[in-house]
């Protein structure tokens, strides 16, 4: 079994580092790079408060960059390592979920007699290792792989505390730390924190029914104390959380909640697509129904492992949906990363529960292969080798422009990516009306006077290089720029992600003394 787990972890690592540097950096990743490389820890915390996520990931990335540098490969290696470690912890969680009751119990003997814990742990690890969704976010300079790791560590340490209730202090200290870090990594960590605390408490009372030597009230008191300490550690962030919530309510990129939106999000967890199609919502509804069946099957002759899988999936999903229905929607497929992990655990538990050992492992192998196929298909859709986006666009610009010529980027979601790939980053300038830059398009990491008005395009005679894009829901039409600029030609570069569209690099000529042109500068003419 240990060799099977080791092989699964090795395969997971190879899947996560394969072609790690192939895709050019995109806005979210470039935001992480900018925040973690340009500012110190104190300012990172302050600026993150003006974004929509907590600061822990950015602080760790700041330290990682100090040690390993800021190359794209080095920065993406960090989430890849986190994603690989998550596979190992998934094995521990699945194993502990079944074996946490002492061997003297009837329930534990029934499961241990056929090494059920080993099988559940291995199957859970296999599903996490081969999930196209988990692989993708293990290669993004974002917080989701690290969030998955601290979440499963929190659940595992909580289970260890329940099993070793006579010596639960060390596991509970670890539970406190990882729970706090989970909440400081992503706001959805709050939902899963509630789920883990509620689930562990329920499992403690369940155990008292099976073990006369176990005192649920005593263990519950310890769990409440540990949860309370973790909550107190999070209290300093609450003012920032309320500020972020106000920003999201006032202006956010996610549309109002609908069940179709939920279906699309769930579809993205299971079948990542680099395109938009009407079938995705239908497929998502089917996937939701299948997930509900998987969860309901856990309620038939339930054991503690069944309640663990069910509650860790249902509680955070219910909280997220309820909050979205009550106010601004916070449904986005990548936010469901922890719910996705819990659902995978539910699948592993169902296979172990309803199938014979050989059939269960065989079905797990089939699902493992299916995950690899979906990942391969999604990688082909990205086509990073030929759709190099901002990397190729900036390389081409560096090869044709003079060293003293600036590159003016009109879209803030493109600006940080272009700057990362530039040979001379000081020559890449964000040139857009102030209203175009908001908290979810990079405003928290812009320094004073970094953004310029469109009049800056006419500050020099000669060639003017202007960069825009067709993606990020903006579409594209040639922008209205200050007078004196004459369009000559453009070159387009396709980006890997469909939502990025194409990078459009245009060459303009500016002659201030050209009588056929007007040099009157007008504000806000670049708004589309």
N, C-alpha and C positions, 0 to 999 in steps of 0.2 A: 504493500500500500504506500509506503514512504517513497518508493521508487516512482510509483505512478504520480504521486503529488509532486515530486521533484521534477519529473518530466513535464507535467502540466505547467509548473512555474517557469521552466526554461522556455517552453513553447510560447507562453504568454509574453515573456521578455522579448523574444525574437520578433513576435508579431508587433510589438510596440516600438521597437527601434528600427524596424525595416523601413527604409526610405524615410527616415525621420526628418531629413532635411529637404525632402523633395518639394514640398509646397512652399510657396512664398508666404511670408508672414501676412496676416490679415488684421483688421482693425482691433478686435478684442485682444489678440495676442500682442499687438504693437502697443496697446494701452497698458498691458501688464509690464512690458519691457520699459516703456517710458516712465511709469510710476516707480518701478523698482530700481531703475538705473540712474534716474536724474535726481532723486530726492533721498534724504536720510530717513531713518525710522520714524522720528517724531512727525516729520512733514508727511510721510506716507500715511500715517494714521489720520492726520488732519484732512488730507486731500481725499482719502477714501471715504471719509464721512460725507463728502459732497457727491459721492458716486452712489451706487445702489448695492454694494457688497461690503462685508466686513474686511478688516485689513490683514488677517493672519497669513493668507497665502502670499500677499505681496511682500510682507516682512521676511518670510522664509526665502522667497525668490531673491530679495535684496541680498541676503547672505549667500545664496547659491551663486549669484552673479559675481560677488566678491571673490569667491573661490574658483569658479570654473569659467568665468568670462561671460560675455553677452552674445556669443555667436548663436545662431538659430538652433544649431544642433545641441549645443550645451544647455540652452534654456529649455528646449523640449525634452532633454534627457531627464530633467527633474520630474515632470508628470509621468514620464514613462517608468521611472523607478517606483514612484508612488503606485502606479497602476499594477506593476508586477507584484509589489508587496501586498496589494489588496487581494490578489489571487491566493497568496499563502494564508492570509488572515481569514479569507472566505472558507478555506478548508478547516481552520480551527473553529470558526463559528458554527459551521454545519455539523462538525463532529461533536462540539460541546452542546449544541441544541438538543441532541438526542441523548447524550451520556451524562448530562449534568446532575441527574439524581443519583444517589449512592447505589452501588450494585445490589444492596439488600432489597431494593424495592422491586415489586412485581413488574412495573412498567419498564424499569431499567433492564431487568433480566430478560424481558421479552425482546427488547431491542438489541442488547449486547450479545445475545445468543447467536446472532447472525451478523455481527459487526456492522449493525445498521448505521452507527455514528460515522464509521470510516467511509461508508458508501455515500451518505448524505454529504459529508464534507468534501469528498472527492468530486462528486457530481456538481456541487455548488461551485467549487473551484474551476471545474471545466467550463461551466456556463459563463462565469465571469471572464475567464481567459479568452474565450472565443467570441464573446459578444462584440459585434461590430460597433455598437454604441460605446461600450467601455473602451475598446481599442482606440477609437477615434479620439475620445477625450483624454486618453493617456498620451496623446501626441500633440496636444494643444497647450500653449502656455497660459492655462487658466486653472482655476481652483478645483475643478470637478474630480480629478483623480485623487488629489490629496484629501478632498472631502470624503470620498468613498473610503479611503484608508482609515481616517480617524473615526468614521462612523462604525465600521466593522470592528475596529479596536475597542471602541466604547462598548459595543454589544458583547464582544468576547470577554472583556474584563468583568462586565456585569455578571455574565454567566459563571465565570470562575468564582466570583464572590459568593454566588448562590450555592455552588457545589461545595466550596471549602468554607462553609459558614463559620466554622470554628476558628479559621485563620483568614478572615475576609478583609483585613485592614489594607494590605498591600494592593490586592485587586481593586478595592474601592477607591483608593487614592488614584490609581491609574484610570479608573472610571471617571472620577471627577475631572482629571486633567484632560482626557480625550473628549469628554462631553463638552467642556468649555471650549476647547479648540475647534470642535465641530461647529459650535454656534458662531465662533469668530472667523470661520472659514466661509460660510454661506448662510444667508438668512433662512433658507429652507432647513438648515440644521436645527433650528428651533422646533420645527414640526417633528423631526425624527428624535430629538431629545425628549420631547413629551412622550412619544411612542415607546422609546426604550425604557423610560422610567415607569410608565404604566404597565408595560409588559413584564418587566422584572418583578414589580410588586405583585401582579396577578400570579406569576409563577411561584413566588414565595408562598402565597396562600394555597396554591395548588399542591405544593410539596408537603405542606402540613397534613393534608389529607392522606398522604402516602407514607409519611415518615413520622412516627410518634415521637422521635427524639428531636425533631425540627420544630423551632418556635417561629412561626411566621411573623408574630408581632415584633419580636426582637429584630429579625432580619429586615422587616419593613421599616422599622425605626432607623436602622443603619442606611437603608436605601434612601429614605427621605432626607436624612442628614447629608448624605453624599450629593443627592440631587440639589438640595438647597445650597450647598457650598458651590457647586458648579454654576447654579443660577446667580449667586452673589458675585462670582468671578465675571459674569457677563454684564452685571448691572452698569459698570462704567460706560458700556457701549450703548445703553438704551437711549440717551439723548440723540445720538447719531442715527439710531434705528428709526426713531420717530421723525427725524428730519428727512431721512431717505424715504420713508413712507409718504410724507407730504409731497416730496418731489415726484414720486411715482404716481400719486393720485392726480397731481396737477398736469403732468406731462410725461407720457411713457409711450414706448414703441409697440407695446402689446395691445391688441384690440380688446373690446369688451368680451366678457366671458360668454361662451356658448358651448353646447355639448359637442358641436363639430370641432371647435378649437381643442377640446380635451381629446377627442378621437385623433386629431392630427398629431397632437403631442405624443400620445401613446404609440401611434404608428412610427413616429420618429425614433422611439426607443428600441423598437424591434426591427424595423426595416428602414434604416437611414437611406434617404434618397437625395440626390443632388439635382433635383428638379421639382416642379410643382405640377401635380396632376389631380384630377377629380377623383381618381380611384383611391387616393391616399386616405381620405376621410372614411370611405366605405371600409377599406381594409383596417383602419384604426378602430372603427366600431366593432368589427369582427374580433380584433385582437382584445378589445376591452371585454367583450362577452366571454371569450376563452379564458381571460384572466380571472373574471368573476367565477367561472366554473372551477378553475383551479383552486381558488380560495375557498369556495363553498365545499369542495371535496374534503378540505381539511377539517370541516365541522362534523364529518361522519366518524363516529367512534374517536373523538379527538383525544390527543395526548398533548403533553406540554410543548413539544416541538411544533405541533400544529398551531397552537395558540400563538407561539412566538412568531412564526412566519406570517400568520394572518394579521396580527395586530401591528407588526412592524410595517406591513404594506398598507393596511386600511386606515390606520390613524392619521399618518401624515398626508395621505391622499385626501381624506375627508376634510382635514383642516385647510389644505390648500384650495380645494374646490369651494368649501364654504366661504372662505375669505374672498375668493374671486367673485363669487356670486353676490356677496354683500357689498363689495366696493370695486376697486380697480382690479382687473384680472392680473394674476401673477402666474398664469399657466404658460410655460414654455418647456419644450421637451427636455432640454438639458437640465432644467431645474429639478426634474424628476429622477435624477441619477440615484438617489438613495432609495426611493420607492422602487426603482427598477431592480436594485440589488436585492431588496426584500422579496420581490416577486420571483426572482430567480431562485432564491432559497425555498420559496413555496413550491416551485416546480420540482426541485430536487427532493423535497420531503414527500410530495405526492408520488413521485416515481418509486421511492423507497417503500412507501406505505401500501401502494396498490399493486405493485408488480413483484414477481419473484426476483431474487438478487441478480441472476444472470440477465433477465429481461430488462431490469431497471438500468443496469450498467450499459447494456446494449442500446437502449433508447437514449441514454445520456451521450453515448458515442455518436449516435445519429444526430442529436441536437448540437453537439460540438461541431460536427462536420457542417451542419447547416449554418451555424454561426460563422464558420470560416468562409463558406460560400458567399454569404451576405456581405461579409467584410471585403472579400475580393471584388464582388460586384460594385460595391460602393467606391472602392479605390479606383476601379476602372472608370467610373462615372466622373470622379474628380480629375482624372487624366492630368496629374500634376506635371508629368514630364513635358507635355506640350502646352499646357495652360499655365504658364509661369507668372502671369499677372504683374504685380508691382515689381517683382525682382527683375524681370526682363525689361519692363518699361523704364525702370531707373537705370539699368545697365546701358540701354540704348541711348537714353538721354545723356549719360555721362560720356558716351563715346562721340556724340555729335555736337554738344554744346561747348562753348568756350568756358574756361575756368571761372571767368568773372560774370557769367550769365546765371541768373537765378532761375529756379524752377518754382512756379506759382501753382499751388494746389488749391482748387476751389471747393473741395469737399473734405470736411474734417475727418470723416471715416476713412479717407484715403491718405490723408496727410501723414499720419504717424507711420504707416506702412512704407510709404515712399521715402520718408526720412530714414527709416531703419536700413533700407537697402542702398542708400546714397553713399557715394564715395566721399562727398563733402556735404555733411548734413547741414552746415550753416547756410548753404545755398538753397535749401528747400524751405519755402515760405508758405504758410497758410494764409490765403488771401480770399476772404469771404465775409459777407455781412455778419455782424455780431449775432443777429437773431438765429443764424444757422447753426450755432454751436451751443448745445445744451448739455445737461449732465450725462446723458447716455451717448453722446457723440464726441466725448473727449474734453469737455470743459474743465473737469477736475484736475487735469494734468497740464493744462496750458499755463504758462507763466505770463506775467504782465508784459504787455506789448508784443507777445508772440504772434497773435493774430493781427493781420492788417486789413484795412479796407481795400476795395477794388482799385482805388486810385493809385495804389502802389504799383500797379501794372505799368504805369506810364512814367515811372521814375527815371527810366533810362531810354535812350534811343537804341534802335537796332532790333535784334530779334528778341521776342518775348515767348517763353515756353510756358504753356498753360496746361494743367493736368486736371481732368475731371473723370467721372465714371458713369456708367449706365446702370449701376446697381444700387443697393440699399434703398429700394422702393422709390428712388428719385426719378428713374427714367433718364433720358438724355435728349437735350436739344442744345444746339450751340448757344452758349451763354451770351447775354447782352453785356458787353464790356465797355469801358470808357472809350470815348472817341479818340481817333488817332491810331487805333489798332486795326490792322488789316489782316484778315485770316489768309494763310497761304496753303497749309495742308495739315493733315492729321494722320496719326498712326495709332492703331488699336491693338491692345494686348488682352487676351482672354484670361480671366482669373479662374482658379480651381473651383471655388464655390459659386453656385448659380446666383445666389443673392448678391454677390459682388459685381456681377456683370463683366463689363470690359473696362479697362483703363484706357482713356482717350487722351493721347498726348497731341496737343495742337501747337503749331508754330504760327506766331503772329509777327507782323512787322510794324514797328512804330516809328513814325517820322513826325516830329513836332512841327516842322516848318512846311508840311505838306498842305497846300491850300485847299485841297479837296477833302481834307479831314478837319474835324473840329476837335479842339483840345479841351473843351469844357468838361470838367470832371463832375460826375453826377453820383450821388450816393445811392446805394442799394439797387443798382441796375442789374446786378448779377443774380438777384433772386429769381428763382424759377417757380 
